[in-house]
Amino acid sequence: MERTKQYIQKTDKFGAHNYKPLPIVLEKAQGVWVWDVDGNKFMDMLSAYSALNHGHRHPKIVERAKKQLDKVALVSRAFYAEKLADFNERITKLTGYGMTLPMNSGAEAVETAIKLIRKWAYTVKKIPRYESEIIVCSDNFHGRTTTIISFSTDEDYKKDFGPFTPGFKIVKYGDINELKKAINKNTAAFLVEPIQGEAGINVPPAGYLKEAKKLCEENNVLFAVDEIQTGLGRTGKLFCYMWEGIRPDMLIVGKALGGGLMPISAVLADEPIMGLFKPGEHGSTFGGNPLACECALAAMDVLEEEHLVERSAELGSYLLQKLKDLNSPLVKEVRGKGLLVGVELKPEVGSARPYCEALMKKGLLCKETHDHVIRFAPPLVITKEELDWAIGLVKEVLK
Ligand SMILES: *Cc1c(COP(=O)(O)O)cnc(C)c1O
């Protein structure tokens, strides 16, 4: 406990307090397991908010990253690079879009999408300059930049950080009529998460995304999905939008794209949209660097070779059913898709935090999201035995 205490003190003394972590200090990790500085072992059921779909330090991804480190890690975007070429081809083939633009963080990719949407609005749809609107949803989470928090509905995210970027309209998540009413001649796009992860694993009504896509098509409005958290197998499909058999105009990915080793995100669209960016209009020093691209290439290979999408679908239904079967008197609802599962506690039970702390003491790491919901999102490489072990602990804590 001594070392744990010291590191927590040091972190909080010299670092900003923009997070409220559980009192545990991690030192190393492998697969679904992590170890703290006092040698205790835990199962990671949060997976860096789905950035660790491949687990910690997946051996095949680590090996390829090491090889890449011995070749080249970063080049100026003033030059072409071998790995960027490979990445562009691989991710467009995987997703079925014509072109891509890699960035680093998820928020940067969302910003990129917003700029692209606006450029499309003025140059293609011919909306009068600077009058375009993007429709977003209540309880959205798309990142932390000043523009993105401008259309957040969470007071903590935006209070004291204005003035805000205009040009966004908020509709109720899952309510197709509100979307219909909100669309007008200046609407450029609808930006949506297929499941709201940060807001508490909110799954919209079946058919919502499909109807939203149809409305967008009818009104010449771009349909843009933020799959930063839900993408790359997390929900039991390659992308969560695939549950509804649609094809968005714009796809935003991040988190697990870097295989749990490097930050890399990307926006995908076909040439009539992505082709609108001209030299000088957008960029990022580290965007598409060879090391991150090689990690992403390895991550896409592992996703396919180890059938992580199928695993997520199978183990996810199993987890969902097992949690429902607990019939815990504390639980209001268990919901989710694939290995993205939320357990919402009854309001009278109070905060989910003490339950997360109790699970931590037993060796299982997860985190409350929005007070009443415990999010379970283990790496997709988890085995059924490991999952059963975790379910056993949840049973003890929620009984
Ligand atoms: C995490 C997340 C983001 C932001 O990604 P960062 O890499 O933290 O900037 C955006 N959208 C969704 C849905 C996310 O889950």
The ligand as a MOL file (V3000), in Angstrom:
LIG
                    3D

  0  0  0     0  0            999 V3000
M  V30 BEGIN CTAB
M  V30 COUNTS 15 15 0 0 0
M  V30 BEGIN ATOM
M  V30 1 C -13.4580 8.4540 -26.5530 0
M  V30 2 C -14.4140 9.0020 -27.5220 0
M  V30 3 C -14.1300 10.1670 -28.2620 0
M  V30 4 C -12.8930 10.9940 -28.0300 0
M  V30 5 O -11.7080 10.2960 -28.2580 0
M  V30 6 P -10.3300 10.8390 -27.6480 0
M  V30 7 O -9.2960 9.9250 -28.2350 0
M  V30 8 O -10.4300 10.7100 -26.1600 0
M  V30 9 O -10.1860 12.2420 -28.0860 0
M  V30 10 C -15.0480 10.5910 -29.1960 0
M  V30 11 N -16.2000 9.9200 -29.4000 0
M  V30 12 C -16.5130 8.8050 -28.7130 0
M  V30 13 C -17.7900 8.0960 -28.9990 0
M  V30 14 C -15.6390 8.3100 -27.7400 0
M  V30 15 O -15.9700 7.2320 -27.0230 0
M  V30 END ATOM
M  V30 BEGIN BOND
M  V30 1 1 1 2
M  V30 2 1 2 3
M  V30 3 2 2 14
M  V30 4 1 3 4
M  V30 5 2 3 10
M  V30 6 1 4 5
M  V30 7 1 5 6
M  V30 8 2 6 7
M  V30 9 1 6 8
M  V30 10 1 6 9
M  V30 11 1 10 11
M  V30 12 2 11 12
M  V30 13 1 12 13
M  V30 14 1 12 14
M  V30 15 1 14 15
M  V30 END BOND
M  V30 END CTAB
M  END
